[in-house]
Amino acid sequence: MAVINCPGCSKKISDKAKTCNHCNLDLSELDSEKIAGINHVNLINKTQRLMNYSFIAMLLFCGGFLFMFWDDVQPGGWQHTLAMVSTFIGFVMYIIIRGMLLFTKRKAS
Ligand SMILES: [Zn+2]
C-alpha cells in the first residue's frame, strides 16, 4: 500500500481507497495516466524535501567549518570539538542526501 496525494484536496490518502476521506472525491475513476501524474508530483515533492535537507546539511557543514576558525575558539576546547562534529555530520549528511537525490532522479527518468 502506498500513500498518494489526493488530486482533489492534495491530502495524503491510501492508493487503495476508493474515495478520498477528506473531500469524498471518487478515486475509482482515476485512470493510470492520472495516477502517474500524481506519482510524478509525489516524486517532485520528495526531491524538494531532499533539497531542503541538503541545504540544512550544507548549513551545518559551513557553520561548523567557520566556527572552527572563529577568534574565540581554541583547538581542543569543547567549542572546537562541537564545530568539528557539526562539520563532519554536515558533510556526511550532504553526501548521503546527494546520493539519494541522484537515485530519486534516476528513478524518475
Ligand atoms: Zn481529497
Residues whose N, C-alpha, C, O or C-beta is under 5 A from the ligand:
A	BS01	ZN	C6 G8 C9 S10 C20 H22 C23 N24 L25
